[in-house]
Amino acid sequence: MQQDSEGPTKLEALLEIIQKDVKALKAGDHAARTRLVDRSAQLQRAVESPAERTFKMRFAAGFSRGFYFDSNFSFSPRIFVFLQQFAIRILIENGAFATLCAKGDPKITAEELSQATGGDKLLIERLMRLLAAVGVIDEVAENTYKPNAITHFMNQPGFIGAEKHHFELHTSVGVRMVEYMRTGAGVEQFNDEPGKQAPWEYSHNGKSFWKILEEDPECKQDFDLYMAARRQGDLVPEWFQLYPVGQELVPTTSNLRSLKTGKDDVLLVDVAGGRGHDVGNFRAHFPQLPGRCILQDLPETIAQVRKTPPQGVELMEYDFFTPQPVKGSRIYFFRNIAHDWSDLRCSEIFSHTIAAMDKDYSRILFEDFVLPSTGATYRSASMDVHMLFSLAGIERTESHWRQLLRGLGLEIVRIWSDGIAEHEAVIEARKV
Ligand SMILES: C[S@@+](CC[C@H](N)C(=O)[O-])C[C@H]1O[C@@H](n2cnc3c(N)ncnc32)[C@H](O)[C@@H]1O
């Protein structure tokens, strides 16, 4: 797990201080209780990876005034969580965040940041003070800062994209939620019925999530970079670490499976695969497997990677509400597509690919959460609620998945999971 290199030493030091405070509390020192609240938050931060921390911050703040996810987000009162996202967003926009990370000398003063970015020095000091208090940067002296592991993690293009995406597009859903509910609509979870609006459309003047991205190239690029970065930082394993490619696809004398080897035969189609990160990583890990690998997505997504496609991957513009042009691929892979859509829309989308499958050869793989019947983790439960408010989508329980796929004439072969509840699973299905 990617962590601050000073992590273990920091942990030991903190534990020592915590033990002293516990003793002090026992001896009647009431101020020790407040110190313990603060120290235990610091302890959590010292154990979390930058990816876990960034995820929690982004999702806890995601809907601003409207909603606060009930998380183990303990280092600052939840009601103020969105303020640190305001601070981060401003410092991204005025370039201070990038300057802080880019500077050769790891220390930089507010004065220097102000000169480098043209931002107001006092404003920078105030915002940096908050970010230091929540551990996003280190404050090493008065108005002097140093980036830490979280700062560097957040400064990657995919996570800058994520900050911008959540801040610009999701905040307004929460802000307008009560107004929306008072129109008498209750909360529409899905977008299936004509004339009814889910919260996202209400707060975006009737425009769907995808329409907004289609019309705004900067938003589209931020979102696609964000999607492409989500496996960085150990939060999410590669899909082929969950689905045992060696056992299922590589022929051995004991499994006797074989892959078609004709020049037109297709090994894998990553349907709506964004910038092709998943199919590209798969090809790079398994260059010996025969067959074509194809990335499909909307024209505006494909356009972004036209000049630098992932190696060994063919690009194809495709709208998944239309017939699937690639027939008989060994694998059709859908990551985080089902969770974007209601059952009705999933049925429309997947039926096109199911019609293209070879009953005896093709498999369809869905990578998404399979929610447990009780005790869902913070990540999976918050992703479900996030889907509700952003895309009128849903994360599904196993029985929900079975019902959906059965209705489409699919049978689940196996749900591949690494047993870590925070991770998504790969659901493998075949045509019956
Ligand atoms: C949640 S992202 C997932 C991307 C990728 N599978 C991943 O997990 O990183 C959803 C993807 O669906 C694509 N998409 C949305 N509507 C589509 C449509 N009608 N046809 C094809 N792709 C679509 C988007 O462009 C985006 O790349």
The ligand as a MOL file (V3000), in Angstrom:
LIG
                    3D

  0  0  0     0  0            999 V3000
M  V30 BEGIN CTAB
M  V30 COUNTS 27 29 0 0 0
M  V30 BEGIN ATOM
M  V30 1 C -18.0860 5.4200 -15.6060 0
M  V30 2 S -17.2150 5.6080 -17.1130 0 CHG=1
M  V30 3 C -16.3360 4.0740 -17.1250 0
M  V30 4 C -15.1710 4.0820 -18.0680 0
M  V30 5 C -14.3040 2.8280 -17.9820 0
M  V30 6 N -15.0580 1.6270 -18.2660 0
M  V30 7 C -13.6730 2.7410 -16.6180 0
M  V30 8 O -14.1420 2.0000 -15.7640 0
M  V30 9 O -12.7190 3.5020 -16.3610 0 CHG=-1
M  V30 10 C -18.4860 5.3700 -18.2950 0
M  V30 11 C -18.0400 5.3610 -19.7380 0
M  V30 12 O -19.2150 5.1770 -20.5510 0
M  V30 13 C -19.0480 5.9240 -21.7260 0
M  V30 14 N -20.3820 6.1070 -22.3300 0
M  V30 15 C -21.4190 6.8470 -21.8800 0
M  V30 16 N -22.4680 6.7460 -22.7140 0
M  V30 17 C -22.0790 5.9170 -23.7100 0
M  V30 18 C -22.7360 5.4110 -24.8750 0
M  V30 19 N -23.9890 5.7620 -25.1660 0
M  V30 20 N -22.0500 4.5670 -25.6700 0
M  V30 21 C -20.7650 4.2140 -25.3850 0
M  V30 22 N -20.1010 4.6640 -24.3010 0
M  V30 23 C -20.7510 5.4950 -23.4630 0
M  V30 24 C -18.3890 7.2010 -21.2480 0
M  V30 25 O -17.7730 7.9210 -22.2880 0
M  V30 26 C -17.3960 6.6470 -20.2300 0
M  V30 27 O -16.1560 6.3690 -20.8120 0
M  V30 END ATOM
M  V30 BEGIN BOND
M  V30 1 1 1 2
M  V30 2 1 2 3
M  V30 3 1 2 10
M  V30 4 1 3 4
M  V30 5 1 4 5
M  V30 6 1 5 6
M  V30 7 1 5 7
M  V30 8 2 7 8
M  V30 9 1 7 9
M  V30 10 1 10 11
M  V30 11 1 11 12
M  V30 12 1 11 26
M  V30 13 1 12 13
M  V30 14 1 13 14
M  V30 15 1 13 24
M  V30 16 1 14 15
M  V30 17 1 14 23
M  V30 18 2 15 16
M  V30 19 1 16 17
M  V30 20 1 17 18
M  V30 21 2 17 23
M  V30 22 1 18 19
M  V30 23 2 18 20
M  V30 24 1 20 21
M  V30 25 2 21 22
M  V30 26 1 22 23
M  V30 27 1 24 25
M  V30 28 1 24 26
M  V30 29 1 26 27
M  V30 END BOND
M  V30 END CTAB
M  END
